[in-house]
Amino acid sequence: PLLDHANIDWVAVTPDQKQVFLFGTISNEPAPGIWRYDLASDARHPVLSSSDSPSDYARSVVIMHSNLKLPGGGQVNCRFYRNANFDRKKKHPLLIGDSTLNDPIYGDAFLTSMAACGAYVAVVERPWWAGDIQQWPQNVQALYEKLKSDPAVDIHQVYLFAAGDEVPYMCQLVETDPEPWRGLIETGSGQLPDFSDAPRFQLRPKILICFGELLRMSDQLDGYQQDMLSQGALVDYVVSPGETMRYVGEAAKRERIEAMERFIFEE
């Protein structure tokens, strides 16, 4: 239902009574804002976000820190996001990445919103964008190996996320062995996964690609969708008008997070 867990400050109906405008927080959205609800299509759309502050539901996310020892020696810092109502007797989707958490592409707003919806989120913390980025495949694989035996993890619902220069390293990890991964979330990169050399009968992950219109990737992705169908992989993409890889507009950020939430939680 539209208003489950909603905190609405005001509501306005258009003169033709076909649309409703609401101000507040709806469901697990990480920030309050103005929303347009179309009665005929039963769909809502962000109009304007007023704040980057997480909603009460996002604030219920518990953040934990830990060190991860790597197989070849050394260790990295990790951060884990779980809903405050996390139930260890249930299976939860697992979302994994290796990123800098102060970057606007994937930061606390994204990670807390996914955890607030019910995902178990785990990320290796890089000290800065380029710092040790070449270790992305090894770090993510090690984190996956650590968590896959956790009884609270749904091993059939493991998702990876990467952006920009991280994407080639994600491709390096998944292309030869795609089966462990249920889905891949990619933002703003011209490189795309190719499973043509993967074992023929292994399942392929579904793929969500988010990018700004100014990157001009639409034509490339139309062909890519068709190519990947022949490889057994489904591809969806979300284009944000007027944006590049690092989104500026709050409505575009919100739409991207919504698309990622649907990708993980709406099978």
C-alpha positions in Angstrom: 0.0 0.0 0.0 1.1 3.5 -0.8 1.1 4.9 2.7 2.5 2.0 4.7 5.0 3.5 7.1 4.4 7.0 5.6 4.9 10.2 7.5 2.9 12.8 5.4 2.8 16.5 6.4 0.4 17.7 3.7 -1.7 16.4 0.8 -3.0 18.3 -2.3 -5.3 17.0 -5.1 -5.1 18.5 -8.6 -8.3 20.1 -10.0 -8.9 17.2 -12.3 -8.6 14.9 -9.4 -6.3 12.6 -11.3 -3.1 13.3 -9.2 -2.3 13.7 -5.6 0.8 15.6 -4.3 2.2 14.6 -1.0 5.0 16.0 1.2 6.8 13.7 3.6 8.5 10.3 3.7 6.9 7.3 2.0 7.9 3.7 3.0 11.7 3.3 3.2 12.7 6.3 1.2 15.8 7.8 2.8 14.7 11.4 2.6 11.5 13.4 2.8 10.3 15.2 -0.2 7.4 16.1 -2.6 5.8 13.1 -4.4 3.3 12.9 -7.2 0.8 10.0 -7.1 -1.1 9.2 -10.3 -4.4 7.6 -9.4 -5.0 6.0 -12.8 -1.6 4.2 -13.0 -1.2 3.7 -9.2 2.3 5.0 -9.5 4.3 7.5 -7.5 7.1 9.8 -8.7 9.6 12.0 -6.8 9.1 15.7 -7.6 11.6 17.3 -5.1 13.6 16.0 -2.2 14.0 18.5 0.6 16.8 16.8 2.6 19.5 14.3 2.5 18.7 13.3 6.1 17.6 9.6 6.4 14.0 8.9 7.4 13.1 7.3 10.7 13.2 3.9 9.1 16.7 4.5 7.6 17.8 5.7 11.1 16.8 2.3 12.4 19.7 0.8 10.5 22.6 -0.6 12.7 26.1 0.0 11.4 29.0 -2.2 12.5 32.7 -2.2 11.7 35.1 -5.0 11.4 38.4 -6.0 9.9 38.6 -8.7 7.2 41.8 -10.8 6.9 42.6 -11.5 3.3 43.8 -14.9 2.0 47.1 -13.5 0.8 47.8 -11.6 4.0 46.9 -8.2 5.1 43.5 -6.9 6.1 40.9 -4.3 5.1 38.3 -2.4 7.0 34.6 -3.4 6.4 31.3 -1.8 7.3 28.1 -3.8 7.8 24.5 -2.3 7.6 21.6 -4.2 9.1 18.0 -3.2 9.9 17.5 -2.8 13.7 14.8 -5.5 13.4 17.2 -7.9 11.7 16.0 -11.4 12.3 18.8 -14.0 12.3 16.2 -16.8 11.9 15.3 -15.4 8.4 17.2 -15.3 5.2 18.2 -11.9 3.9 19.5 -10.7 0.5 23.2 -9.9 0.7 24.5 -6.7 -1.0 28.3 -6.4 -1.4 30.7 -3.8 -2.7 34.1 -2.2 -2.3 33.9 1.6 -2.3 34.6 4.9 -0.6 31.7 5.8 1.6 32.2 9.5 1.3 31.6 9.5 -2.4 28.1 10.6 -3.6 27.7 7.7 -5.9 27.3 5.0 -3.2 27.2 6.4 0.3 25.2 6.1 3.5 22.0 7.2 1.8 22.1 4.3 -0.6 23.5 1.7 1.9 21.1 2.6 4.7 18.1 2.6 2.4 18.9 -0.9 1.2 19.4 -2.1 4.7 16.2 -0.5 5.8 14.4 -2.5 3.2 15.7 -5.7 4.6 19.1 -6.4 2.9 22.2 -7.3 4.7 24.7 -4.8 3.3 28.5 -5.3 3.5 31.1 -3.0 2.0 34.9 -3.0 2.0 36.0 0.6 2.8 38.6 2.0 0.4 40.5 5.0 1.9 39.9 7.1 -1.3 38.5 6.6 -4.8 41.7 5.2 -6.5 43.2 3.7 -3.4 43.7 -0.1 -3.8 40.8 -0.1 -6.3 42.7 -2.9 -8.2 42.0 -5.1 -5.2 38.3 -4.9 -5.7 37.8 -8.5 -7.0 39.9 -10.1 -4.2 38.4 -8.0 -1.5 34.8 -8.6 -2.6 35.4 -12.3 -3.0 36.9 -12.6 0.4 34.0 -10.8 2.0 31.6 -13.0 0.2 33.4 -16.1 1.4 33.3 -14.8 4.9 29.5 -14.2 4.8 28.1 -16.9 2.6 27.9 -19.4 5.4 26.0 -17.0 7.7 22.6 -18.6 8.3 21.0 -15.2 8.0 22.2 -14.8 4.4 20.2 -15.9 1.4 22.9 -17.5 -0.7 20.6 -17.3 -3.7 20.1 -13.6 -3.4 23.7 -12.1 -3.5 24.1 -8.8 -5.3 27.2 -6.7 -6.2 27.4 -3.0 -6.7 30.1 -1.0 -8.5 30.5 2.4 -10.1 32.8 4.0 -12.7 36.3 2.6 -12.5 35.2 -0.1 -10.1 33.1 -1.7 -12.8 36.0 -3.3 -14.8 37.1 -5.1 -11.6 33.5 -6.3 -10.9 33.5 -7.7 -14.5 36.8 -9.4 -13.8 35.2 -11.1 -10.8 31.9 -12.2 -12.3 32.6 -13.0 -16.0 34.3 -16.3 -15.6 32.1 -17.5 -12.7 28.7 -15.8 -12.8 26.8 -18.4 -10.8 27.2 -17.1 -7.2 25.7 -13.7 -8.1 22.0 -13.0 -8.4 22.4 -9.5 -9.6 24.8 -6.7 -10.5 24.2 -3.0 -10.0 26.4 -0.7 -12.1 26.5 3.1 -12.3 28.1 5.2 -14.9 30.6 3.0 -16.7 31.1 2.2 -20.4 32.4 -1.3 -19.6 29.7 -3.9 -19.4 29.9 -7.6 -18.2 30.3 -10.2 -20.9 29.5 -13.9 -20.1 30.3 -15.4 -23.4 33.3 -17.2 -22.0 31.5 -18.4 -18.8 30.5 -22.1 -18.4 27.5 -22.6 -20.7 25.1 -23.9 -18.2 25.8 -21.6 -15.3 23.0 -19.2 -14.4 23.7 -15.5 -15.3 23.0 -12.6 -12.9 20.4 -10.0 -13.9 22.0 -6.6 -14.4 20.8 -3.1 -13.5 22.7 -0.2 -15.1 22.1 3.4 -13.9 23.6 6.3 -15.7 23.1 10.0 -16.5 21.8 11.1 -19.8 25.0 13.2 -20.4 27.1 10.0 -20.6 25.2 9.1 -23.9 25.1 5.4 -23.3 21.5 4.6 -24.4 22.4 3.4 -27.9 25.1 1.2 -26.6 22.8 -0.3 -24.0 20.0 -1.1 -26.5 22.4 -3.3 -28.4 23.8 -4.7 -25.2 20.4 -5.8 -23.9 19.9 -7.9 -27.1 23.4 -9.4 -26.9 23.0 -10.4 -23.3 19.6 -12.1 -24.0 21.5 -14.6 -26.2 23.9 -15.2 -23.2 21.0 -15.8 -20.8 21.2 -12.5 -18.9 18.5 -9.9 -18.4 19.5 -6.3 -18.5 17.6 -3.2 -17.3 18.8 0.3 -17.2 17.7 3.7 -15.8 18.5 7.0 -17.5 18.5 10.2 -15.4 18.1 13.4 -17.6 20.7 16.1 -17.1 23.0 13.9 -15.0 26.5 12.4 -15.4 27.9 9.6 -13.2 27.8 11.6 -10.0 24.1 12.7 -9.8 23.4 16.3 -8.7 19.6 16.5 -8.7 17.9 15.1 -5.6 14.9 13.7 -7.7 17.4 11.8 -9.9 19.2 10.4 -6.8 15.8 9.3 -5.4 14.7 7.6 -8.6 18.0 5.7 -8.8 17.7 4.4 -5.3 14.1 3.4 -6.0 15.2 1.5 -9.1 17.8 -0.3 -7.1 15.3 -1.2 -4.3 13.0 -2.7 -6.9 15.8 -4.5 -8.5 16.7 -6.3 -5.3 13.3 -6.7 -3.6 10.8 -7.1 -6.4 11.4 -10.4 -8.0 
